[in-house]
Amino acid sequence: MATKFRALEGAVPYVLHMEAGADVFGELKKFFVEGNWTEVVVMGCAGSLDKAVVCYPKDAQLPPVIERIEMEGVFEICTLTGNVICHEGSPRVHLHGSFAERGIKVYGGAIQDGSRIFKSADFFLLAR
């Protein structure tokens, strides 16, 4: 398998601010559609969640068996990266990240639809 790369020619930087209660996937899809973008790259995020939905592989088997968990509480976002592209005519959000509970325990994986902002969050984006 070869490694591939591509330039993000014409990409424009944005900060997308989300307020308390915002649906992460819904707001990223809305930004994608309203901007008529072909791709949005999520470079990072600073903020918090009160609901985190995460998937991760159960073990090292291929194809992977995926487990999904939903966590409610207050979590500081440590990392969050990914992209939004058009897949079969609809926006597809693909995010991975980590978040901390009480500044002690860190959780992470593939962030899923249903994740919600606690106080606020700023998403640092490149859009083209």
C-alpha positions in Angstrom: 0.0 0.0 0.0 1.4 3.4 -1.0 1.2 6.5 1.0 -0.6 9.3 -0.8 -0.8 13.1 -0.3 -2.5 16.0 -1.9 -2.3 19.8 -1.6 -5.1 21.8 -0.1 -4.8 24.5 -2.8 -7.1 27.4 -2.2 -7.9 26.4 1.3 -9.2 29.2 3.5 -8.7 29.3 7.3 -11.8 29.7 9.6 -12.6 29.5 13.2 -16.1 28.0 13.8 -17.4 28.9 17.2 -20.0 26.6 18.7 -22.1 27.6 21.8 -23.4 25.4 24.6 -25.7 22.6 23.4 -24.5 22.6 19.8 -24.5 19.3 18.0 -20.9 18.9 16.8 -21.7 16.9 13.7 -24.7 19.0 12.8 -22.8 22.3 13.0 -19.9 21.0 10.9 -22.3 19.7 8.3 -24.1 23.0 8.2 -20.8 24.9 7.8 -19.8 22.5 4.9 -23.2 22.8 3.1 -23.7 26.6 3.6 -20.1 27.3 2.4 -20.5 25.0 -0.6 -17.1 23.5 0.3 -15.6 20.4 -1.3 -13.6 19.6 1.8 -13.2 21.0 5.3 -10.2 19.9 7.3 -10.5 20.1 11.1 -7.1 21.1 12.3 -7.9 21.3 16.0 -10.4 22.4 18.6 -10.4 24.2 22.0 -13.5 23.7 24.1 -15.6 21.3 26.1 -18.2 18.6 25.7 -21.1 17.5 27.9 -21.8 14.5 25.8 -19.1 12.5 24.0 -19.9 9.6 21.7 -16.9 7.5 20.8 -16.2 4.4 18.7 -13.0 2.3 18.9 -11.9 -1.1 17.7 -12.6 -3.9 20.3 -9.4 -5.8 19.4 -6.8 -6.2 16.7 -9.0 -8.3 14.4 -9.6 -7.2 10.8 -12.1 -6.2 9.7 -12.4 -4.5 13.1 -15.3 -5.1 15.5 -16.3 -1.6 16.6 -17.6 -0.7 20.0 -19.5 2.5 20.7 -19.9 4.3 24.0 -21.8 7.4 25.1 -20.5 9.4 28.0 -22.2 12.3 29.7 -20.4 14.7 32.1 -18.1 17.6 31.6 -15.1 16.9 29.4 -12.3 19.3 28.2 -11.3 18.6 24.5 -7.6 17.7 24.4 -7.4 17.0 20.7 -9.8 16.9 17.8 -8.9 16.5 14.1 -10.6 15.2 11.0 -12.5 16.3 8.0 -15.8 16.8 6.3 -16.3 15.6 2.7 -19.2 14.9 0.4 -19.9 11.1 0.4 -22.7 9.8 -1.8 -24.3 13.2 -2.0 -24.2 14.1 1.7 -21.7 15.6 4.1 -19.7 13.0 5.9 -17.9 14.0 9.1 -14.9 12.0 10.2 -13.3 13.0 13.5 -10.8 11.5 16.0 -9.9 13.0 19.3 -9.4 12.8 23.0 -11.0 14.5 25.9 -10.3 14.7 29.6 -12.6 14.1 32.6 -11.8 16.3 35.6 -8.3 16.9 34.1 -7.3 13.4 35.2 -8.7 10.6 32.9 -8.3 11.0 29.2 -10.6 9.1 26.7 -10.5 9.1 23.0 -11.3 7.4 19.7 -13.4 8.1 16.7 -15.8 10.9 17.7 -19.3 10.1 16.6 -22.6 11.8 15.8 -24.4 12.8 19.0 -21.4 14.6 20.6 -22.5 17.9 22.2 -20.8 21.1 23.3 -20.8 22.0 27.0 -19.8 25.7 27.4 -18.4 26.5 24.0 -15.8 25.3 21.5 -13.7 26.9 18.7 -13.0 24.6 15.7 -9.9 25.6 13.7 -10.7 24.7 10.0 -9.2 24.9 6.5 -12.0 24.9 3.9 -11.8 24.6 0.1 
